[in-house]
Amino acid sequence: MSLRYRSGEEIKKGDLVRFHGNLAEVEFVASSDNPQHAWYAQEHGGGVMVFDPAVSGRTFIPAGQLPDCEDLEFVSRLNSTPT
C-alpha cells in the first residue's frame, strides 16, 4: 500500500511537511506490510503519524482521510529511510 499526499508524492518516513501551517515531520507510515505498526493498519487501514513539536505533538491521520487532508503538505524529503 502506497500512501500519498494530495500533491501526489508518496508519503515516507522522515518527510518534512507543513501540518496546519507548522513545520513537522512524518514519524512513520503505517501499512499492512509494516509489522512494526500493524496495529494502526488493522484499526485504521493504515495511515501516517505526524510529529509537530510546536503545537500538536503527535497526530495520526488514517489513510482514508489523507485524500481530503488539506492541512498536510509535502515540503521536502531529507533522507531515504524505509517506511
VEXDO-650718 format. One record per residue: x negated, y, z negated of N, C-alpha, C, CB in turn; residue in three letters; residue number from 1. Coordinates in nm, 3 decimals, always signed. Atoms other than C-alpha are relative to their C-alpha. Glycine has a CB too. Layout:
<n.x = X | n.y = Y | n.z = Z | ca.x = X | ca.y = Y | ca.z = Z | c.x = X | c.y = Y | c.z = Z | cb.x = X | cb.y = Y | cb.z = Z | residuo = ALA | num = NUM> $
...
***
This chain:
<n.x = -0.085 | n.y = -0.117 | n.z = +0.000 | ca.x = +0.000 | ca.y = +0.000 | ca.z = +0.000 | c.x = -0.089 | c.y = +0.124 | c.z = +0.000 | cb.x = +0.097 | cb.y = +0.000 | cb.z = -0.122 | residuo = MET | num = 1> $
<n.x = +0.076 | n.y = -0.123 | n.z = -0.011 | ca.x = -0.138 | ca.y = +0.337 | ca.z = +0.101 | c.x = +0.091 | c.y = +0.117 | c.z = -0.036 | cb.x = -0.059 | cb.y = +0.017 | cb.z = +0.143 | residuo = SER | num = 2> $
<n.x = -0.078 | n.y = -0.116 | n.z = +0.040 | ca.x = -0.006 | ca.y = +0.644 | ca.z = -0.079 | c.x = -0.061 | c.y = +0.125 | c.z = +0.063 | cb.x = +0.007 | cb.y = +0.014 | cb.z = -0.154 | residuo = LEU | num = 3> $
<n.x = +0.047 | n.y = -0.117 | n.z = -0.073 | ca.x = -0.027 | ca.y = +0.979 | ca.z = +0.099 | c.x = +0.059 | c.y = +0.129 | c.z = -0.056 | cb.x = +0.034 | cb.y = -0.013 | cb.z = +0.148 | residuo = ARG | num = 4> $
<n.x = -0.049 | n.y = -0.133 | n.z = +0.031 | ca.x = +0.001 | ca.y = +1.347 | ca.z = +0.029 | c.x = +0.100 | c.y = +0.041 | c.z = +0.108 | cb.x = -0.117 | cb.y = +0.103 | cb.z = -0.010 | residuo = TYR | num = 5> $
<n.x = -0.094 | n.y = -0.050 | n.z = -0.100 | ca.x = +0.272 | ca.y = +1.541 | ca.z = +0.211 | c.x = -0.072 | c.y = +0.043 | c.z = +0.127 | cb.x = +0.081 | cb.y = +0.118 | cb.z = -0.056 | residuo = ARG | num = 6> $
<n.x = +0.078 | n.y = -0.045 | n.z = -0.115 | ca.x = -0.004 | ca.y = +1.670 | ca.z = +0.440 | c.x = -0.054 | c.y = -0.117 | c.z = +0.084 | cb.x = -0.117 | cb.y = +0.086 | cb.z = -0.046 | residuo = SER | num = 7> $
<n.x = +0.038 | n.y = +0.118 | n.z = -0.076 | ca.x = -0.082 | ca.y = +1.311 | ca.z = +0.550 | c.x = -0.127 | c.y = -0.071 | c.z = -0.044 | cb.x = -0.015 | cb.y = +0.037 | cb.z = +0.138 | residuo = GLY | num = 8> $
<n.x = +0.122 | n.y = +0.066 | n.z = +0.047 | ca.x = -0.418 | ca.y = +1.241 | ca.z = +0.381 | c.x = +0.034 | c.y = -0.109 | c.z = -0.099 | cb.x = -0.096 | cb.y = +0.103 | cb.z = -0.063 | residuo = GLU | num = 9> $
<n.x = -0.016 | n.y = +0.108 | n.z = +0.098 | ca.x = -0.446 | ca.y = +0.917 | ca.z = +0.189 | c.x = -0.044 | c.y = +0.049 | c.z = -0.137 | cb.x = -0.080 | cb.y = -0.126 | cb.z = +0.042 | residuo = GLU | num = 10> $
<n.x = +0.034 | n.y = -0.039 | n.z = +0.137 | ca.x = -0.449 | ca.y = +0.971 | ca.z = -0.189 | c.x = -0.103 | c.y = -0.098 | c.z = -0.053 | cb.x = +0.126 | cb.y = +0.004 | cb.z = -0.092 | residuo = ILE | num = 11> $
<n.x = +0.106 | n.y = +0.085 | n.z = +0.054 | ca.x = -0.769 | ca.y = +0.842 | ca.z = -0.350 | c.x = -0.042 | c.y = +0.050 | c.z = -0.137 | cb.x = -0.121 | cb.y = -0.003 | cb.z = +0.095 | residuo = LYS | num = 12> $
<n.x = +0.054 | n.y = -0.031 | n.z = +0.131 | ca.x = -0.912 | ca.y = +0.830 | ca.z = -0.699 | c.x = -0.112 | c.y = +0.104 | c.z = +0.015 | cb.x = -0.053 | cb.y = -0.128 | cb.z = -0.071 | residuo = LYS | num = 13> $
<n.x = +0.103 | n.y = -0.102 | n.z = -0.002 | ca.x = -1.124 | ca.y = +1.138 | ca.z = -0.768 | c.x = +0.032 | c.y = +0.120 | c.z = +0.087 | cb.x = -0.126 | cb.y = -0.059 | cb.z = +0.044 | residuo = GLY | num = 14> $
<n.x = -0.036 | n.y = -0.114 | n.z = -0.083 | ca.x = -0.947 | ca.y = +1.366 | ca.z = -0.521 | c.x = +0.025 | c.y = +0.123 | c.z = -0.086 | cb.x = +0.124 | cb.y = -0.031 | cb.z = +0.084 | residuo = ASP | num = 15> $
<n.x = -0.035 | n.y = -0.126 | n.z = +0.063 | ca.x = -0.934 | ca.y = +1.730 | ca.z = -0.621 | c.x = +0.130 | c.y = +0.047 | c.z = +0.065 | cb.x = -0.114 | cb.y = +0.107 | cb.z = +0.015 | residuo = LEU | num = 16> $
<n.x = -0.132 | n.y = -0.040 | n.z = -0.047 | ca.x = -0.578 | ca.y = +1.857 | ca.z = -0.594 | c.x = +0.043 | c.y = +0.129 | c.z = -0.069 | cb.x = +0.104 | cb.y = -0.112 | cb.z = -0.023 | residuo = VAL | num = 17> $
<n.x = -0.068 | n.y = -0.111 | n.z = +0.067 | ca.x = -0.365 | ca.y = +2.156 | ca.z = -0.676 | c.x = +0.133 | c.y = -0.059 | c.z = -0.046 | cb.x = +0.019 | cb.y = +0.127 | cb.z = +0.096 | residuo = ARG | num = 18> $
<n.x = -0.121 | n.y = +0.056 | n.z = +0.059 | ca.x = -0.087 | ca.y = +2.046 | ca.z = -0.913 | c.x = +0.071 | c.y = +0.111 | c.z = -0.075 | cb.x = -0.034 | cb.y = -0.122 | cb.z = -0.095 | residuo = PHE | num = 19> $
<n.x = -0.074 | n.y = -0.115 | n.z = +0.055 | ca.x = +0.175 | ca.y = +2.308 | ca.z = -0.996 | c.x = -0.087 | c.y = +0.125 | c.z = -0.001 | cb.x = +0.051 | cb.y = -0.032 | cb.z = -0.143 | residuo = HIS | num = 20> $
<n.x = +0.083 | n.y = -0.119 | n.z = -0.013 | ca.x = -0.078 | ca.y = +2.566 | ca.z = -0.881 | c.x = -0.133 | c.y = -0.004 | c.z = -0.072 | cb.x = +0.075 | cb.y = +0.115 | cb.z = -0.049 | residuo = GLY | num = 21> $
<n.x = +0.125 | n.y = +0.013 | n.z = +0.076 | ca.x = -0.362 | ca.y = +2.444 | ca.z = -1.107 | c.x = -0.090 | c.y = -0.105 | c.z = +0.065 | cb.x = +0.029 | cb.y = -0.037 | cb.z = -0.147 | residuo = ASN | num = 22> $
<n.x = +0.092 | n.y = +0.102 | n.z = -0.048 | ca.x = -0.675 | ca.y = +2.259 | ca.z = -1.003 | c.x = +0.006 | c.y = -0.121 | c.z = -0.092 | cb.x = -0.145 | cb.y = +0.055 | cb.z = +0.008 | residuo = LEU | num = 23> $
<n.x = -0.013 | n.y = +0.125 | n.z = +0.075 | ca.x = -0.650 | ca.y = +1.896 | ca.z = -1.111 | c.x = -0.074 | c.y = -0.109 | c.z = +0.078 | cb.x = +0.150 | cb.y = -0.038 | cb.z = -0.022 | residuo = ALA | num = 24> $
<n.x = +0.068 | n.y = +0.114 | n.z = -0.062 | ca.x = -0.787 | ca.y = +1.551 | ca.z = -1.025 | c.x = +0.090 | c.y = -0.122 | c.z = -0.003 | cb.x = -0.134 | cb.y = -0.030 | cb.z = -0.071 | residuo = GLU | num = 25> $
<n.x = -0.070 | n.y = +0.128 | n.z = -0.001 | ca.x = -0.634 | ca.y = +1.221 | ca.z = -0.921 | c.x = -0.083 | c.y = -0.096 | c.z = -0.085 | cb.x = +0.021 | cb.y = -0.056 | cb.z = +0.148 | residuo = VAL | num = 26> $
<n.x = +0.072 | n.y = +0.088 | n.z = +0.093 | ca.x = -0.732 | ca.y = +0.996 | ca.z = -1.212 | c.x = -0.001 | c.y = -0.144 | c.z = +0.050 | cb.x = +0.063 | cb.y = +0.007 | cb.z = -0.139 | residuo = GLU | num = 27> $
<n.x = -0.005 | n.y = +0.132 | n.z = -0.062 | ca.x = -0.612 | ca.y = +0.673 | ca.z = -1.049 | c.x = +0.120 | c.y = -0.011 | c.z = +0.091 | cb.x = +0.004 | cb.y = -0.111 | cb.z = -0.106 | residuo = PHE | num = 28> $
<n.x = -0.110 | n.y = +0.034 | n.z = -0.090 | ca.x = -0.392 | ca.y = +0.532 | ca.z = -0.778 | c.x = +0.048 | c.y = -0.139 | c.z = -0.041 | cb.x = -0.043 | cb.y = +0.004 | cb.z = +0.153 | residuo = VAL | num = 29> $
<n.x = -0.056 | n.y = +0.128 | n.z = +0.044 | ca.x = -0.162 | ca.y = +0.253 | ca.z = -0.898 | c.x = +0.074 | c.y = -0.064 | c.z = +0.118 | cb.x = +0.095 | cb.y = +0.018 | cb.z = -0.122 | residuo = ALA | num = 30> $
<n.x = -0.066 | n.y = +0.074 | n.z = -0.106 | ca.x = -0.066 | ca.y = -0.004 | ca.z = -0.638 | c.x = -0.002 | c.y = -0.148 | c.z = -0.035 | cb.x = -0.067 | cb.y = +0.026 | cb.z = +0.137 | residuo = SER | num = 31> $
<n.x = -0.010 | n.y = +0.143 | n.z = +0.029 | ca.x = +0.018 | ca.y = -0.372 | ca.z = -0.629 | c.x = -0.132 | c.y = -0.073 | c.z = +0.020 | cb.x = +0.107 | cb.y = -0.063 | cb.z = +0.086 | residuo = SER | num = 32> $
<n.x = +0.129 | n.y = +0.066 | n.z = -0.023 | ca.x = -0.333 | ca.y = -0.454 | ca.z = -0.507 | c.x = -0.108 | c.y = +0.050 | c.z = -0.095 | cb.x = -0.044 | cb.y = +0.023 | cb.z = +0.144 | residuo = ASP | num = 33> $
<n.x = +0.094 | n.y = -0.049 | n.z = +0.100 | ca.x = -0.498 | ca.y = -0.279 | ca.z = -0.804 | c.x = +0.040 | c.y = -0.058 | c.z = -0.136 | cb.x = -0.002 | cb.y = +0.158 | cb.z = -0.004 | residuo = ASN | num = 34> $
<n.x = -0.042 | n.y = +0.067 | n.z = +0.122 | ca.x = -0.475 | ca.y = -0.517 | ca.z = -1.104 | c.x = -0.020 | c.y = +0.084 | c.z = -0.126 | cb.x = -0.075 | cb.y = -0.128 | cb.z = -0.015 | residuo = PRO | num = 35> $
<n.x = +0.026 | n.y = -0.083 | n.z = +0.118 | ca.x = -0.613 | ca.y = -0.256 | ca.z = -1.345 | c.x = +0.122 | c.y = +0.085 | c.z = -0.035 | cb.x = -0.122 | cb.y = +0.089 | cb.z = +0.025 | residuo = GLN | num = 36> $
<n.x = -0.117 | n.y = -0.085 | n.z = +0.023 | ca.x = -0.295 | ca.y = -0.050 | ca.z = -1.306 | c.x = +0.129 | c.y = -0.068 | c.z = +0.045 | cb.x = -0.016 | cb.y = +0.133 | cb.z = +0.073 | residuo = HIS | num = 37> $
<n.x = -0.114 | n.y = +0.078 | n.z = -0.047 | ca.x = -0.048 | ca.y = -0.329 | ca.z = -1.226 | c.x = +0.130 | c.y = +0.038 | c.z = -0.069 | cb.x = -0.027 | cb.y = -0.147 | cb.z = -0.021 | residuo = ALA | num = 38> $
<n.x = -0.122 | n.y = -0.037 | n.z = +0.072 | ca.x = +0.198 | ca.y = -0.214 | ca.z = -1.493 | c.x = +0.073 | c.y = +0.113 | c.z = +0.071 | cb.x = -0.032 | cb.y = +0.040 | cb.z = -0.145 | residuo = TRP | num = 39> $
<n.x = -0.061 | n.y = -0.114 | n.z = -0.069 | ca.x = +0.257 | ca.y = +0.115 | ca.z = -1.312 | c.x = +0.063 | c.y = -0.044 | c.z = +0.132 | cb.x = -0.104 | cb.y = +0.110 | cb.z = +0.026 | residuo = TYR | num = 40> $
<n.x = -0.054 | n.y = +0.050 | n.z = -0.127 | ca.x = +0.310 | ca.y = -0.070 | ca.z = -0.985 | c.x = +0.127 | c.y = -0.081 | c.z = -0.024 | cb.x = -0.105 | cb.y = -0.085 | cb.z = +0.073 | residuo = ALA | num = 41> $
<n.x = -0.119 | n.y = +0.081 | n.z = +0.031 | ca.x = +0.556 | ca.y = -0.315 | ca.z = -1.145 | c.x = +0.117 | c.y = +0.087 | c.z = -0.044 | cb.x = -0.033 | cb.y = -0.102 | cb.z = -0.108 | residuo = GLN | num = 42> $
<n.x = -0.106 | n.y = -0.084 | n.z = +0.055 | ca.x = +0.752 | ca.y = -0.046 | ca.z = -1.328 | c.x = +0.050 | c.y = +0.107 | c.z = +0.097 | cb.x = -0.048 | cb.y = +0.067 | cb.z = -0.126 | residuo = GLU | num = 43> $
<n.x = -0.036 | n.y = -0.115 | n.z = -0.083 | ca.x = +0.748 | ca.y = +0.232 | ca.z = -1.068 | c.x = -0.023 | c.y = -0.020 | c.z = +0.149 | cb.x = -0.079 | cb.y = +0.119 | cb.z = -0.044 | residuo = HIS | num = 44> $
<n.x = +0.030 | n.y = +0.024 | n.z = -0.140 | ca.x = +0.650 | ca.y = +0.070 | ca.z = -0.739 | c.x = -0.128 | c.y = +0.070 | c.z = +0.044 | cb.x = +0.114 | cb.y = +0.045 | cb.z = +0.085 | residuo = GLY | num = 45> $
<n.x = +0.125 | n.y = -0.069 | n.z = -0.029 | ca.x = +0.308 | ca.y = +0.236 | ca.z = -0.760 | c.x = +0.013 | c.y = +0.149 | c.z = -0.024 | cb.x = -0.042 | cb.y = -0.027 | cb.z = +0.144 | residuo = GLY | num = 46> $
<n.x = +0.002 | n.y = -0.144 | n.z = +0.019 | ca.x = +0.210 | ca.y = +0.599 | ca.z = -0.781 | c.x = -0.139 | c.y = +0.049 | c.z = -0.032 | cb.x = +0.096 | cb.y = +0.041 | cb.z = -0.111 | residuo = GLY | num = 47> $
<n.x = +0.130 | n.y = -0.059 | n.z = +0.032 | ca.x = -0.068 | ca.y = +0.831 | ca.z = -0.891 | c.x = +0.004 | c.y = +0.069 | c.z = -0.136 | cb.x = -0.043 | cb.y = +0.099 | cb.z = +0.110 | residuo = VAL | num = 48> $
<n.x = +0.016 | n.y = -0.071 | n.z = +0.127 | ca.x = -0.193 | ca.y = +0.965 | ca.z = -1.224 | c.x = -0.085 | c.y = +0.124 | c.z = +0.030 | cb.x = -0.068 | cb.y = -0.092 | cb.z = -0.110 | residuo = MET | num = 49> $
<n.x = +0.069 | n.y = -0.127 | n.z = -0.021 | ca.x = -0.290 | ca.y = +1.332 | ca.z = -1.202 | c.x = -0.044 | c.y = +0.054 | c.z = -0.135 | cb.x = +0.092 | cb.y = +0.102 | cb.z = +0.075 | residuo = VAL | num = 50> $
<n.x = +0.053 | n.y = -0.057 | n.z = +0.123 | ca.x = -0.513 | ca.y = +1.484 | ca.z = -1.468 | c.x = -0.018 | c.y = +0.150 | c.z = +0.019 | cb.x = -0.135 | cb.y = -0.067 | cb.z = -0.040 | residuo = PHE | num = 51> $
<n.x = +0.004 | n.y = -0.146 | n.z = -0.003 | ca.x = -0.456 | ca.y = +1.857 | ca.z = -1.521 | c.x = -0.033 | c.y = +0.048 | c.z = -0.140 | cb.x = +0.136 | cb.y = +0.061 | cb.z = +0.051 | residuo = ASP | num = 52> $
<n.x = +0.040 | n.y = -0.034 | n.z = +0.136 | ca.x = -0.658 | ca.y = +1.954 | ca.z = -1.830 | c.x = +0.045 | c.y = +0.139 | c.z = -0.046 | cb.x = -0.149 | cb.y = -0.009 | cb.z = -0.012 | residuo = PRO | num = 53> $
<n.x = -0.036 | n.y = -0.137 | n.z = +0.037 | ca.x = -0.549 | ca.y = +2.319 | ca.z = -1.819 | c.x = +0.143 | c.y = +0.013 | c.z = -0.050 | cb.x = -0.020 | cb.y = +0.091 | cb.z = +0.117 | residuo = ALA | num = 54> $
<n.x = -0.141 | n.y = -0.021 | n.z = +0.034 | ca.x = -0.174 | ca.y = +2.271 | ca.z = -1.851 | c.x = +0.070 | c.y = -0.126 | c.z = -0.049 | cb.x = +0.073 | cb.y = +0.054 | cb.z = +0.121 | residuo = VAL | num = 55> $
<n.x = -0.088 | n.y = +0.112 | n.z = +0.032 | ca.x = -0.001 | ca.y = +1.934 | ca.z = -1.844 | c.x = -0.069 | c.y = -0.126 | c.z = -0.048 | cb.x = +0.081 | cb.y = -0.033 | cb.z = +0.117 | residuo = SER | num = 56> $
<n.x = +0.068 | n.y = +0.124 | n.z = +0.037 | ca.x = -0.271 | ca.y = +1.680 | ca.z = -1.926 | c.x = +0.016 | c.y = -0.102 | c.z = +0.111 | cb.x = +0.054 | cb.y = -0.056 | cb.z = -0.133 | residuo = GLY | num = 57> $
<n.x = -0.019 | n.y = +0.107 | n.z = -0.099 | ca.x = -0.185 | ca.y = +1.353 | ca.z = -1.750 | c.x = +0.146 | c.y = -0.009 | c.z = +0.039 | cb.x = -0.050 | cb.y = -0.135 | cb.z = -0.056 | residuo = ARG | num = 58> $
<n.x = -0.136 | n.y = +0.012 | n.z = -0.054 | ca.x = +0.120 | ca.y = +1.320 | ca.z = -1.526 | c.x = +0.000 | c.y = -0.113 | c.z = +0.101 | cb.x = +0.048 | cb.y = +0.133 | cb.z = +0.064 | residuo = THR | num = 59> $
<n.x = -0.014 | n.y = +0.108 | n.z = -0.097 | ca.x = +0.224 | ca.y = +1.002 | ca.z = -1.346 | c.x = +0.111 | c.y = +0.038 | c.z = +0.098 | cb.x = +0.031 | cb.y = -0.136 | cb.z = -0.070 | residuo = PHE | num = 60> $
<n.x = -0.098 | n.y = -0.028 | n.z = -0.104 | ca.x = +0.402 | ca.y = +1.057 | ca.z = -1.015 | c.x = +0.029 | c.y = -0.132 | c.z = +0.072 | cb.x = -0.051 | cb.y = +0.110 | cb.z = +0.101 | residuo = ILE | num = 61> $
<n.x = -0.034 | n.y = +0.125 | n.z = -0.068 | ca.x = +0.587 | ca.y = +0.746 | ca.z = -0.891 | c.x = -0.008 | c.y = +0.014 | c.z = +0.151 | cb.x = +0.139 | cb.y = -0.046 | cb.z = -0.042 | residuo = PRO | num = 62> $
<n.x = +0.017 | n.y = +0.001 | n.z = -0.145 | ca.x = +0.528 | ca.y = +0.651 | ca.z = -0.528 | c.x = +0.123 | c.y = +0.055 | c.z = +0.073 | cb.x = -0.029 | cb.y = -0.141 | cb.z = +0.049 | residuo = ALA | num = 63> $
<n.x = -0.123 | n.y = -0.046 | n.z = -0.065 | ca.x = +0.892 | ca.y = +0.719 | ca.z = -0.438 | c.x = +0.021 | c.y = +0.150 | c.z = -0.006 | cb.x = +0.116 | cb.y = -0.068 | cb.z = -0.061 | residuo = GLY | num = 64> $
<n.x = -0.014 | n.y = -0.144 | n.z = +0.013 | ca.x = +0.861 | ca.y = +1.081 | ca.z = -0.549 | c.x = -0.105 | c.y = +0.078 | c.z = +0.079 | cb.x = -0.007 | cb.y = +0.039 | cb.z = -0.146 | residuo = GLN | num = 65> $
<n.x = +0.109 | n.y = -0.068 | n.z = -0.070 | ca.x = +0.541 | ca.y = +1.160 | ca.z = -0.356 | c.x = +0.044 | c.y = +0.073 | c.z = +0.128 | cb.x = -0.106 | cb.y = -0.100 | cb.z = +0.036 | residuo = LEU | num = 66> $
<n.x = -0.038 | n.y = -0.071 | n.z = -0.122 | ca.x = +0.710 | ca.y = +1.247 | ca.z = -0.023 | c.x = +0.068 | c.y = +0.135 | c.z = -0.026 | cb.x = +0.093 | cb.y = -0.086 | cb.z = +0.082 | residuo = PRO | num = 67> $
<n.x = -0.070 | n.y = -0.123 | n.z = +0.033 | ca.x = +0.911 | ca.y = +1.520 | ca.z = -0.198 | c.x = -0.075 | c.y = +0.088 | c.z = -0.099 | cb.x = +0.135 | cb.y = -0.032 | cb.z = -0.055 | residuo = ASP | num = 68> $
<n.x = +0.074 | n.y = -0.072 | n.z = +0.105 | ca.x = +0.642 | ca.y = +1.639 | ca.z = -0.441 | c.x = -0.076 | c.y = +0.119 | c.z = +0.060 | cb.x = -0.099 | cb.y = -0.096 | cb.z = -0.070 | residuo = CYS | num = 69> $
<n.x = +0.060 | n.y = -0.122 | n.z = -0.054 | ca.x = +0.574 | ca.y = +1.994 | ca.z = -0.323 | c.x = -0.110 | c.y = +0.055 | c.z = -0.090 | cb.x = +0.106 | cb.y = +0.105 | cb.z = +0.020 | residuo = GLU | num = 70> $
<n.x = +0.096 | n.y = -0.053 | n.z = +0.096 | ca.x = +0.364 | ca.y = +2.060 | ca.z = -0.634 | c.x = -0.133 | c.y = -0.074 | c.z = -0.002 | cb.x = +0.060 | cb.y = -0.002 | cb.z = -0.137 | residuo = ASP | num = 71> $
<n.x = +0.125 | n.y = +0.074 | n.z = -0.010 | ca.x = +0.087 | ca.y = +1.816 | ca.z = -0.538 | c.x = -0.060 | c.y = +0.025 | c.z = +0.138 | cb.x = +0.022 | cb.y = -0.152 | cb.z = -0.026 | residuo = LEU | num = 72> $
<n.x = +0.065 | n.y = -0.034 | n.z = -0.127 | ca.x = -0.151 | ca.y = +1.946 | ca.z = -0.270 | c.x = -0.144 | c.y = -0.048 | c.z = +0.000 | cb.x = +0.007 | cb.y = +0.151 | cb.z = +0.026 | residuo = GLU | num = 73> $
<n.x = +0.138 | n.y = +0.044 | n.z = -0.017 | ca.x = -0.473 | ca.y = +1.790 | ca.z = -0.146 | c.x = -0.091 | c.y = +0.121 | c.z = +0.018 | cb.x = -0.014 | cb.y = -0.097 | cb.z = +0.122 | residuo = PHE | num = 74> $
<n.x = +0.098 | n.y = -0.107 | n.z = -0.014 | ca.x = -0.778 | ca.y = +2.019 | ca.z = -0.188 | c.x = -0.126 | c.y = -0.054 | c.z = +0.064 | cb.x = -0.032 | cb.y = +0.063 | cb.z = -0.136 | residuo = VAL | num = 75> $
<n.x = +0.122 | n.y = +0.057 | n.z = -0.058 | ca.x = -1.088 | ca.y = +1.807 | ca.z = -0.129 | c.x = -0.028 | c.y = -0.137 | c.z = -0.059 | cb.x = -0.119 | cb.y = +0.092 | cb.z = -0.024 | residuo = SER | num = 76> $
<n.x = +0.043 | n.y = +0.131 | n.z = +0.044 | ca.x = -1.248 | ca.y = +1.468 | ca.z = -0.164 | c.x = -0.150 | c.y = +0.007 | c.z = -0.025 | cb.x = +0.036 | cb.y = -0.111 | cb.z = +0.106 | residuo = ARG | num = 77> $
<n.x = +0.140 | n.y = -0.013 | n.z = +0.034 | ca.x = -1.578 | ca.y = +1.470 | ca.z = -0.350 | c.x = -0.078 | c.y = -0.130 | c.z = +0.007 | cb.x = -0.011 | cb.y = +0.056 | cb.z = -0.135 | residuo = LEU | num = 78> $
<n.x = +0.072 | n.y = +0.127 | n.z = +0.001 | ca.x = -1.658 | ca.y = +1.101 | ca.z = -0.360 | c.x = +0.078 | c.y = -0.104 | c.z = +0.076 | cb.x = -0.025 | cb.y = -0.047 | cb.z = -0.143 | residuo = ASN | num = 79> $
<n.x = -0.066 | n.y = +0.107 | n.z = -0.071 | ca.x = -1.571 | ca.y = +0.773 | ca.z = -0.203 | c.x = +0.021 | c.y = -0.121 | c.z = -0.089 | cb.x = -0.080 | cb.y = -0.039 | cb.z = +0.122 | residuo = SER | num = 80> $
<n.x = -0.024 | n.y = +0.111 | n.z = +0.092 | ca.x = -1.492 | ca.y = +0.566 | ca.z = -0.512 | c.x = +0.127 | c.y = -0.073 | c.z = +0.040 | cb.x = +0.008 | cb.y = +0.049 | cb.z = -0.145 | residuo = THR | num = 81> $
<n.x = -0.121 | n.y = +0.075 | n.z = -0.035 | ca.x = -1.239 | ca.y = +0.288 | ca.z = -0.458 | c.x = +0.117 | c.y = +0.037 | c.z = -0.088 | cb.x = -0.026 | cb.y = -0.149 | cb.z = -0.008 | residuo = PRO | num = 82> $
<n.x = -0.120 | n.y = -0.028 | n.z = +0.076 | ca.x = -0.881 | ca.y = +0.340 | ca.z = -0.568 | c.x = +0.016 | c.y = -0.107 | c.z = -0.100 | cb.x = +0.124 | cb.y = +0.012 | cb.z = +0.089 | residuo = THR | num = 83> $
***
